[in-house]
């Protein structure tokens, strides 16, 4: 159980003292008990300090979802620094932009072969496998204002915004979420989220706080329902975070075959709308589980609200849920800032201890999304999310004020992808839309109007995007338009463009 006075380092040291031989990490043939977890990260922290890492420095982690990644997180924290997860799949241009944006000079890699696209960048590399266990304590003390981690908002523009979360925000989150989703030392956390998704921190720190076990789910099986089912079952995993689009193939396969996962006790989902037909499949597939619908932008630390479905839930639209303790919601008129009441739709604004410190070295971008409310004397974050206030003051998601969309759980700026495509020599104009496929996976479709005389080459456009965008931002389908359809008021008719992707057989898709 988390102690009110404890900080992120003490979460691990306390558990290592209380249950030193408890299994902390189980990754295939690699296992670490809490004593090893604590002592290895102590050793690595002292190594980092000797190599010049100072309190407050940003240290990158260029490691996939595995045991070495979890060790790297705590090594950095114990060095008094701030960890920055980096995606192994980012092209060199995006990787360089992220490293430069927060001044990373040291990056942790798993071993000598794990430098990947870092070989051309001027950073010091520390191999996690070189760490040796030591009973010496952490290399540095931390406070609630210490910067814990940096994650990135949409990277589609080539200049992703670095979101800075401090220790106090993490402490506030875990203090609040334990009132909604109970945990225990017998839990086995299925870490499904990529390490660079901030929601992965829920699994990492929840396991540490309780003395439970975290098990990384291999990325290649997460969209393969039978493989995912087998892994959850054979690893005896009882807690899982999984977005609706990724859960859909698993639920539908189990529904057809009659298979169940009775060991799972808690299923957490969010980031996308959970359709009613999928809600009806939850209980039959997970007969002993509680289901939690969560909401929250990265700027509010992991997630900031939770709605736990009642046992006899009748499938219906799910509300965002109750704000976690220490967090305040306010629905405002986007134009005037006036506070709205039940029956109205407005922008959701968030205040409280879970709010981020700002976007690293981007004061204008930070000020653009924060405002001071005189009446409450609180700082609020403007989410850009539109919500409707129901009759019982429940909040229901109604879209975005901007071009940001959630695609398979990833927040993506469609305008940024359009801007990237319009830098291609052949493209005069681009419109990117979201498409719901038969598999229930969302996909991005790019409609392009070409310059005179240019050839339509979908593979060339896709290759261009792969060079300049993160993999999650690369359109799956491309269509050529001689002119774009418009509405009666002259605006771009995105619905007609979406329909064209479903109707046109000459679209090009990824294998």
N, C-alpha and C positions, 0 to 999 in steps of 0.2 A: 504494500500500500504506500502511496506517495505521502511523504511527510511535508507539512506546510512549510517548514524551514529549509527543506532540501533544495539543491539546485541540480542542474542536468548532470554534473559530474557525480554528485552524491547519490543520484539514482542508481548508478552502477556500483560505486564503492559500497553503498549500504547493502545492496543485494548480494554482492560478492562476500561480504562479511556474514550475512544472514544465511545464505545458501550457496556456499562456495563450490560445491560439487554438482549443483543443479545444471542441467544442460541449457546453455544460453543460445547457441547457434547450432543448427543441424543442416549441413549442406552436402548431401551425398555422403561421401566417405569422410568428409571433414566435420569434426565436431569440436566445440569449445565449451567447457564449463565456465561458470561465472568467475571462478578464481583465475582461469587462463585469460578470459576476456578482459578482466581488470588489469592483470599484470602485463599482458602483451601490449595493451594500449598505453599503460604507463611507460613502458620501454620505448615505444614508438614516439610518444609525446616528448620524452627527453631527447631522443634522436633529432626530432624536428627543431627543438629549441637550439641544440648544438649546431644545426645547419643554418641557423639564422632566422627562424620563424619567431616573430614577436607577438605579444598579445594584440588582438585585433586584426592581425593579418588575415587575408583571405587565402585559403589553401584549397586548391582544386582536388577533386577525386575523380580520376579517370579509370574507373573500375566498373564493370557490369554488376548486376544484382547477384551478390555472392557473399560468402563469409568475409572475404577480405574487405569488402565495402563497409560492412558494419564495424569492423575493427578500425578502419580509417576514420570513420565519423568520430569515434570516441578518442582516437589518438589526437585529432585536431582540436577537439574541445578541451582535452586535458593539457594541450599546449597553450591554451588561452586564446586560440585562434577561431576563425569562422570557416566552416566547411562549405564548399561550392561544388555540388555534383555536376559533372560534365557528361554529356551523352557520347557514347562510343560511336554513334551513328551520324553525328553532326559532320557536315563537310568542313574542310579546313577553314574556309572563310568564316563560317558561323562560330566554330570553335575558337578561332583567333579573336573574334569580336567579343565573345563572352569572357575570355581570359583577360583581354585588355580593359574591358569595361569596369572591372573591379580591382584591377591591379594585382592579379595573381602572379606570384614569382616562384611558387613551389607547387608541384602537383604530385599526388600520391598515385602510383601505379601498382598493379599486383606483383609484377616481377620484371625481370630485365626484358622480356619479350612484349610487355604490355604498353609500349609508348605510342603505338599507332600514329595518328596524325600529329602528335606532339613533337615529332622529330624535327620539324622545321621551325619550332617556336622557341623563344629564348626563356625557358623556364627550367628550374632545377627539378629533378625527378627523385622521389623517394620510393623505394621498393618496399611494399608492405611486408613481403615475405622475409625481409631482413630484420624485422623487429625481434627483439629478445625480451623475454618476460623479466620483470623486476618487481620486487615488493615495495620499491620506493613509490611514494604517492605521486599524484599528478604533478606536472611540471609547472603549473601556474594556477592561481585562483581565478574564480569567475564571479561576476555579479549579475543581477537581473538585467542590467543595461548592456552586458557583454553581447556582442553580435554572435548569434549561434550559427545561422546558415543564410545562404543566398540562393534563391531559386529564380527562374526567369519566366516572365510573361511571354506572350506570343513572340516567337523568333522569326516570324515570316517576313519582316521588313529588313532583316539583316542586322538590325540594331535592337536586340531583345532588351527589355527593361529588367534590371536586376532588383528583385524584391528582397529587402533586408529584414530578417526576423531575429529578434533578440531573445535572450534566455527567459526574460520575464514573460514574454508572449507565449513561449512554449509551456512554462509553468502554469500560466493562466488557462491554457487550452486543456492540459491534462487534469487540472483541478476541476474544470467544468465538465469534461466529457465523462468522468467516472460516475457522475450522477445519472447518466443516461445509458451508458453501455458498460456493464460490470466486467471486470477481468479477474483472473486468478492465476496462481502459479502453475496450475495444471494445463493452462492454455497452450495450444500450438498454433502460432500465427502463420497463415499462408501469406507470404509477402508477394503479392501479385503485381503491385505497381512498380514501374521502372524507378530506379534509384533517383532519377532527376525529377520525378513527380513529388511534390511536397507531401502528398498523402502517404507516401512510403514511410514518412517519419512517424506516423501513427503506429505502425507495426513495430518499428525499431525501438521506440521509447516505451511503448506500452509493455512490450515483453520485458524490457530491462526493469521497469518500475515494479512489476509483479514477480519477477524471477521466473518468467515463462520462457518458452522456446520460440525462436523465429526460424522459419524454413523458407528459403527463396524458391518461388515457383519458376521453373525455366521458361524464359520468354517464348520459345518456339512452340510450347504446348498450349498456351493460353487461349488461342483461337481454335484449338482442336478439341471438340467437346469430349470425345472418348478418352483422349490422353489426359485432359484436365480432370475428368471424373476419376480416372485410375490413380492419378497423383494425389488428389485430395483424399481418396479412400486409403491407399496403401501407406501414406504418410500420417494417417490419423489426424488430419488437420481439422480443427474445430472452430476456427475463426477465419473469415475471408472477406476481403474488400474487392468488389468486382463491379464495374460499370454495367448498366443494363444491356448495352449492345454486345458486350463480351459474354454476359450471362445468358443471353437469348439462345445461342446454339446449344449450350449445356442443358438449359431447362427444357427445350423442345426435344432434344435427344432422350433425356430421361423420361419425359412425359410419354413418348412413343414406346419406350422399351420397358417402362415400369421400374427403372433403376432409382435408387434413393441414396442419399448421403446422410444417414441418421446421426453420425458423430458430430456434424457441424452444429454449433450452438449459436453462433452469431454471424449474420450476413449483413454487410454494410455496403450500400450502394448510393450513388449520386452522380452529379455531373451531367446527367441527361434525364429526360423524362422516362419513367418506368411505365410502359403501356399496360392497360388493364388486363389484356390477355396474358401477359407475362406475370403480373401480380398473382393471377389465379394458379400459376404453376409453382409458386414459391413453396407453399406448405407441403404439397405432395412430394416434392423433390427433397426438401429439407424439413422433414417432419418434426424435428426436435429443436428447430432454430427460432430465434427472434430475428426480426428484420428491421433494419434501421436505415431510413432515408436521410442522408446528410447533405448539407449545402455549405458552401463557403469559397470565396476567392482566395488565391494565394496570399493576398495582402492582409487577410484576417487569420492567418496561421492554420493551415491544414483544413479545417472546416469549423464553422461557427454556429451551426444549428443542427438539431437532430429531431426526427419524428420516428418514433418506434411504432410499428404497425400493431394494432390490437390483435389478440389471438383469433378473434372471429371477424377479421377484417373483410369487408365487402369491397372488392376491387373498385377503385375510384381514383380520381385525380389526387395525388399526394401533396400535402402542404410542405413548405420548407421545414416546418417544425419549430420547436422552441429554441430561442437563442440561448447559448451556453451561459452559465453563470459568469458575470463580469462583462458580458457583451450586451449592447443595446442596439435594437433595430428601430429605424425611423423611415417611414415611407413619405417621400417628398414630391411635390410637383416639380418636374424637371426644369421648368422655365422660371418659376417664382421662388422655389425653395420652401413653399408653404407645406406644413405638415398635413397629411391627408388622413381621412377617416374611412371606416368600413364602406365598401361598395365602390371605392375609387382605385384607379391604377396609377402607380407612380414609380419613381426610382427608389430602390432600396439603398439606404445609407446605414453604415455600421460604425459604432463607437465602442471603446472599451480597451482592456489591457491586451487583447489579442492582436491589435492593429500593428502593422509593420512600422519600421523606423523610417521608411521612405524608399525611393528608388536610388540606388547608390550613385552619388555624384550627379544626380539629375534633379536639381531643386525645382525647376520649372514644371517638370512632369509630375513631381510630388505635389506641389502646390495646386496643380490643376485638378487633383482628385480628392483633396482634403479641404474641409472648411470648419470654421469654429462656430458652434451654435451658442449664441449668447445666453439663451434661456436656460440651458443645462450646463453651460460652461464646459462643453465636451467637444473634442475633435472628432468629426465624422469623416468616413471614407465613402466617396460616391462610387458605388459598384458598377453603374451603367446597366444593371439588371432591372428590368421592369417587373413589378409584382402587383398582383391584385389583392386587396384586403377583403377577405371573406366576411360573412355575417358574424362569425365567431372570432374575428380578428386573426384568423389563420392567413398565411401569406402563400400565394400561388404564383409560380414563375410565368411570365407572359412575354419573354423575349428580351431583346437588347436595344439600347439606345443607339448603338454604333454597329459597325460591321463585324464585331467579334462574335464567333460562334463556338459552341462546344462540339467537336467532332471526335467521337469515340473517347470522350473524356478529356480531350486536349483542347485548351482554349486557343483559338486560331483567329487571326485578323485577316479576313478575306481581302480587304483593301491592300494589305501588304503583299499578298500573293499576286494580285492584279498588277501592282506596281512592279514587281519582279518580272512578270511576263512581258510587260510593256517596255522593258529594257532590251528585250530580244529584237534583233534587227528586223525580223520579219513581221512583228506584231505591232499593229496600229492601236488596238484597243483590246482589253481583256475584261471579262466578267466571270467571277468565280462564284459558284453556287454549291450548296450542300445537297446531296442526293441520298435518299434512303434506298438501299439495295434489298433484294429479296432475302439476303442473309441477315438482314437487320443491321448490318454494319453500315455506318454512314461513310460516304465517300465524297471527295471533292471533285467537281466538274469544272473545267476551264473552257469557256466559250471565247473564241478569239476572232477578231476581224483583222485580216492581214493587210500589209502594205501592198500597193499595186505591184503585180508581177511576182509576188512572193509565193512559194509553194507551201502547202499545208503538210507539215511533217510532224505528226504527234510525237514520234520517238525523239526527234531532235528537241522539241519543246520540253518533253519530260526530262531529258538529259540536262538541259539548261537549268531546269528547276532543281534537279538533284544537286547541281553544283552550287547553287546559291541559297537553298532552303533546307531546313531540317526535314528529315524523312516524313514526319507526320503532316507536313505542309505541302507535299508534292501532290498535285492533282492526279487522280486515278484515270479520269476520262478527259478527252479533249474533243471539241467540236468546232468546226469552222462556220462562221456566219458572214454573209456578205453585208448585212446590216442587222443591228439588234432590234428585237421587238420592243415597243414602248406601250405604256398605258395611255388611256384617254387624256391624261394630264401631262403626257410627255415624259414620264419617268421610266426608267429601265424596268421592263416587265420580267422580273426574275422568275416568276411562276411559269411563264411560257418557256423560258430558257431551261428551267428544271424539267419541264415536260418533254422538251426536245431531246434531252439526254435519255429519257426513258423510251422515247419513240424511235429515235434515229438509229438504224442498224449499222450505220457506217462510222459510229464512234469507235475510237481506239481505246482499249483498256490494258491495264497492266496484266501480265500473266498471273 
